[in-house]
Amino acid sequence: MGIRLLSMIHNAKQILKRHNNHALKSADQVVPRGHIAVYVGEMERKRFVVPISYLNHPLFADLLNRAEEEFGFNHPMGGLTIPCKEDAFIDLTSRLH
């Protein structure tokens, strides 16, 4: 009975170790509360995390309208995809701060 318990503890430790490694790898995919992840770029897309408050700004709304025209509601990256140059997006978001 004691050997079986030790085996179960060892297996549980292995499962936790794998879970922690997976959690560390996917930690960069976490979006903080009050933010949204968007993918920006014309060919190669880069992921940005922006505050939800940007969605109400007229300049950002213009980008969203362009995204709707190009992709509708079917975004290829699985998240909101904005078809503009990365530099233009960074410039716009820096003005929104």
Order of alpha helices (4+ residues) and beta strands (2+ residues): alpha-beta-beta-alpha-beta-alpha
